Each structure stands twice: as C-alpha cells, then as structure tokens.
C-alpha cells in the first residue's frame, strides 16, 4: 500500500502558494485494509476514508466510466490493482494530475509541471469532456490564477461540450457553487472570459450577455475584498430587477445574495445620486431598503453600487451619516406619546426621521457635499 498527496496541494506548492488542504490517493489497498488500519469510511460514490489522526481524506485509486449525460453519470471502479497513473488520467487538468509520494518524489506522467511553468490550463485526456463541471472548474481556476491561459485544444474541447448540450445538464446548485467560488477569487472577470470563450456563458448566465460590461465591476468587488452577496450584486448590477430575479431563481442563488442583488439593481440610481436627494427622499430610500432594521445590509448594497465606479466615498459617508441620524430617532418614545392616536404613529416617526436628517446636514454642508 502506497499513499500520495495529489491535486491542489501539489499544484499550489509548485506555484509557491499556501497549501490549505491535502488530498491523498492510496494505491494497492482494499477498503477492508483501510478500515483495519484505522481509517474511517465516508465516501458515498466511491471509497474515501478519513485518517484517524489528521482527518484528511484518503481515496482509493480508481477509474471511472461515463454512463449518462451530466456530471453524475459515472460508474467508479476501485481495486488494489488500479495504478497511480490510471487514477491521475481521470483528473481534469494536467496541473492537477501531479502526485507526491511519501518520499517527496513527484509523479508527473502528464507534464503538469511544464504547464505550471508555461501557465497553461490543459486537459489531461479526452475524458475531460465527460464531466461538464470541469468547464466551471477551469473557469474558476482562471479567476484564481489570472496569468494562466487555456490551451487552444482544451478550449475547443469545451466548445464541443457546450454544443453537445453537456452544460445544459448541470444542476443549478452545482453551477452556483462554482460561480460563487469564482466570484470570491482575485480576478472574477477571468472566469467570465473563460466561460465566454467556450460559449458556456450564454447558457449559464445569459442575462449578462458577453460579460464585457460587468468584468470591471466584479474585479472592483474583488479588489475591495467584499463578501459574496456584494460580489453577486456587482455581477448583476446593470440588469433590470426582473432579470436579477430570473437569474437568481434559475441558479437557486441563496436568499441573502439574491435579495441584495435585487436591492442594488433597484436602488442603483438613488445611491449614485444620493447627494441630490433631500432628507425626505433619503428616508424613503432607507425605508425601501429596510435600512433601519438592517443597516449592515444597506451598507453592503451601497458597496455593490460603488463597484460600478460611479459612487465616490463621499456619497457613502453621506448615506451612512444620514442613516445613523434617522436610526437615532426613538420610535418607541414617539409611540408612547401618541398612544391615544396610534394611526398617527408611523407618520410621526417618519417626520422625526426626516427632521433628524435635516438637522444633521446644515444647508451649507449639504451644498458643500455636492459632486
């Protein structure tokens, strides 16, 4: 029985990047031998085990055979006679098909080290075409390693996969998982570029067209190191609200991300023209966005709009200051004073909030803040 570190850990080590997780392949062992050695089985589709001390994953070397469309249509075969090379050939890219033995020696049968040196994404074999998730993974890698380029033959293979409908067989949850991870990388525009170049973008997020317009917006979101909901809102910022809702529903985007994206698309104009709004209009904006109860989400929405490059920090500060002033109004106290006329309470609270914003910004200060 021999064990090897494989995949991302070896790749990132060769790139000089921090290694977060280690995946291991075990050659020459049976499930019974793994359990006898103290490993705990956890795999559902094929034998995967957790190390008794480190809890890292150890998978038996395996081969696979395509049996149906989509990314779930596979039959896996594990046996003690499956070789390391047979296991590695089923992997997506050559840079992910490098193994390191316990002795530190690298096993690189598909020239992954050379492709790392040349900064190329290249498929290991034509088996790449059997799993459409690999298109999404490659696109995500493009956003993580923006100086890599896609090998022409690999891009041609992905184009063929799109034309044959493999991308259309992907389930929304898996698409969202990969898109979300790509948005959280250092240059999300490269993900959109990779998807566009192979024709997959129009199948996955047709609402954003060719993606050129949103590319700088999502990259600004990455540069600002904002949270995922803000990055998704930046991706869909230029869309009409029905389009944002449509994309969110189709991809089964989590509620937190979808709601923020809808709000940002709806209120973009108000945020970009915040300094032209009077106190009453500002209070209306806060009401529409539920800013009194959820000021942090309101700030996220403003941050998403800023990714468009048209909302300087002064506007953000104005909105934050105005919201703080309006939230400082003691609505409970007003309600107690007006208990005899409860129907008047909402109007009185609103009037007090408008007054608080007016008093916070003197006329001169308001004029001085104009763009």
N, C-alpha and C positions, 0 to 999 in steps of 0.2 A: 504493500500500500504506500503510495506516494502522494503528497499534497503540494499544491502550487497556489500562490497568490495570482489572481488573474484580473483582467479588465481594468476598471478605472484606477485602482490603486497603483498598478504598474505604470499605466499611462501618465498619470499625474506626477508620479515620482520621476519619470523620464523628462517631463516638462518642467521639473523644478518647482512644482506646486504642492501645497499642503495636501496630505492624504487623509481623508476623513474616515472612510470605511474600507475594510478589506473583505473581498470575496475570495473563496477558496474552491478549488476543484480537487477532488480526490480520485486518483486513478488506481485501479486494481483492487477495489474493495466492494463488498456487498453490503446491503442495508443491515443485515444481521451482524456483520463485523463492526459496523459503525456503532450500533447500539451497544454491543458488547464492550466497545472501547469507551463508553460513557457519553456518547453524543445523543442528543435528544431530537427525534424526527419532528419536522414541522412542515415539510413540503406537501402540497395537495396534488399538484400535477406530476411532480417527479421528486425523487428523494433528495431532500435538503435537510441538513442537520445543524443544530447549534452546538458549538464547542462547550464542553462542561465548565470551563473556566472563563474564557473570553466572551462567550455568547456570540461569536462571529459565525457567519454562515459557511457551511461546507456542503457543496453539492457534489454528488457522484458524477463522474464524467458521463456524458450522454450524447446521443444523436437524436435527430428529430425528423419527422416526415410530415409533409403537408397533406391534409386530408379534406379541407374545406376552405372556403373563402374567409377572409378576415384574419385577425391576429390570434384567434382562439382555435383555429382549425388545424391543430397539430397533434401528432402522436409521438410521445417520447420513449426512447429506449435506453435503459441503463443496464450495464453489465460490467463485470470486472475485467472484461477484455476490450472495452472501449478505450482507445488511446487518447492521449492528450491532444494530439493533432486533430483527431476526429471531433473532439469536443470544441476545439478552437475554431474549426472551419465553419461551425454553425453560427458564429458570432457576427455582429453586423459590420463593423469596420475594422480594418487592419490595426488601427491604433488601440483597439480594444481586444485584440486577439494575441496579446503577448502575455506569457506566464513567467513567473519567477519561482524557482524551486527553493526548498529549504536551505540549499547550499548557496543561494544568491545568484545562481546561473540563470540567465534569461533564455527562454524558449520562444523563438520568434519565427515560426515557419512561413508567415505570410508578409514579411518585410514591414511590419508595423513601425519599427524604429526608424526606418528610412522615411516613411510617410510622416512621422512626427518631425523629423529633421526638415523635410520639404514642406511641412504644414499643409498636408493634403488629407481630405476625407475620402477614403477609397473602400468600397465594399470588399469583403473577403472572398465571397463567391456568389454565384447566381442565386443561392438560397436566400440572399437579402430580399429578393423580390417576393418571397413567400409571406412576409410579415409587414403589413403597411405601417405598423407602429414605428418601424425603422426610419421611415421618412420623417416622422415627427421627431424622433430621437436625433437624427442627423441635424435637423434644423435647430433643435435645442443646443446641440453641441456647437453649431455655428455662432450662436449668441454667446456661448461661454468662451469659445476660442475664436475671436473675430478675425485673427490673422490667418486662419485656415481657409482653404478653398476646396470646393467639391470637384473631384476628378470628373472629367467630361464623361467617361463611360458610366460612372456612378449616377451622374445627373440624367443621362439617357435612360438608364435602367429605372430610375424613379419616375421619369416621364411616362415610360411604358406602363408602370404600375398604376399611375393615375388614369391613363387611357383605358386600362383594362378594368377599372372600377374598384380596385383594391382599397383605395382611400375611402370610398363611399361605404365600405363595410365596417369602418371603425365605429365603435360605440362612443357616444358623446362624452361619457365620463373619462375615458382614456385620452380623448383628444384634449379635453380641458386640462387634464393633469399635465400633459406635455406642454401645452401652450402656457399654462401658469408658470411652470418651471422655467420656460424660456424667457418669459417676461421678467423673471427675477434675476436673470443673468446680466452681465455687464453691458452687452450691446444687443438688445432685443431686435433691432432693425435687421440684423443679420439672419435671424430666424425667419422673418417675413421675406427676406430676399431669397433664402434657400427654398422656401415653400413656393414663392412666385416663379422661380426659375424652372421648377419641375412641373408647374401647373397645378400644384395642390392647393395653393392659397385660395383660389376661387371656389374650391369645394369645401374648404374648412371654415373660412371666414369671408364669405362673398361680399358681406356688407362693406368691407373696407377697400374693395376694388383691388388695384395692383399693389396697394400698400405704400406707395411712394410718399403720399401726403402725411401718413401717420408715422413714418420711420423716424424723423427727427423728434417727434413728440414722445414716443416711447423711449427713445435714447435719453432725452432730458429727464424722464422719470427715473431711469436707471442711474443717471448721474446724480440725481437728488437723493438716491437711496431710499425711496419711499416704499410703503407697504404694497402688497399685491393688489388690494382694492383700488388704490390710487393708480397703479400701473395699468390695470384693466380699464379704468375710467379714461386714462390718457389714450389708450388704444382706440376707444370708441368715441372720443370726444367730438369729432367732427360729424358724427352721424345724427340723424333725426331720432327723437325719442322712440318711435315705433321700431326703427332699425336696431337700436340698442336692445330693446326688449326682445326682438326677434332673435338676435344673436345670443343673448343670454339664455333664452328658453331652449334654443336648439342645442347649445353646448352644455346645458344644465349647469350654468355658472352658479356658484354659491350665492345665496341671497345677499350677503354683505357686499360682494363685488358687484352684483347686478344692480342693487339699489343705488349704490354710489355712482355707478356709471350713468344710470338714468338721470340722477340728480344733476350731475356735471353737464350732461348734454343739454338738459332743460334750462339750467341756470347760467350757462357759459356767458351769455351776453350780459346778464346782470353783474356777474363778477368782473368781467372785463371793463364794464362801465360803472363800477362801484362809486367812483368819485363824482359821478354825475347824478347819483341818486340822492334824494332828500331823505331826512330821517324817517319819514313815514314809509317810503319805498324800501329803505333798509330793513325796517322792522317787518315789512311784508315778506322780504326775502328770507329773513330768519324764520318766520312762521312757516313758509312753504317748505323749508328745509328741516324743520323740527330742530332748529339750532338751539332753542332754549333748553331742550332736554338732552340733546346730543351735540354739544359744542365741538367735541373731538372729530366727529364725522363731518361736521360743517367745515372744519379746518382741512380735512382730507379732500373735500370737494374743491376747495379753493386751491389746494396744492395741485390737483389734477388739472385745473384750468390753467394754472401757471405753466404747466408743461408745454402749452401751446406757444409760449414765448411772448405772450402779449399782456401779461399781468405783472408789472414790476412789484417789488417788495412793498412799496409804499401803499399799494392798494390792499395787500394782505394785512398790513398793520392797521389800516383804516377799518377794515371789516372786523378784525379781532377786537379793536378798541370799542367799536360800536356795539358788537355783540356782548362784550363784557358789561358795558353800561346798561344795556337793555336787560340782561340777566340779573343785574344787581337789584332790579325793582322787586320789592317784596309783594308778590301776588297774594300771598296768604293774608297779609295785613290789610290789603285793599279789600279782599273778600270779607273779612271780619267787619270792616267799617261799613260795608254795603250789604250786610246780611238781609236787611229789610227789602232790598230790591235786587235779588240775585240775577235777574235778567240783564242788569246793567254791568255786572262784574267784568265780563270779557272786554267790553268797550273801555271801561275804566283802566283795566290793566294795560290794554294796548296803548291808550293815550299816555299813560305814565311811562311806558317804554319809549314811545316817540319823544316825549319830553326829556327823558334821561339822555337819549342820543343827541338831541338838540343842545342840551346844556353841556354835554361832553365836548362837543365841537363848536367853539365860538365861530362866529361868521368869518372872522379874518383867517382863522386856522383852516376852516373849510375851503376858503378860496386859495390859500397857500398850497393846499394839497392837490390842487387841480393839476392834471398832467400837462 
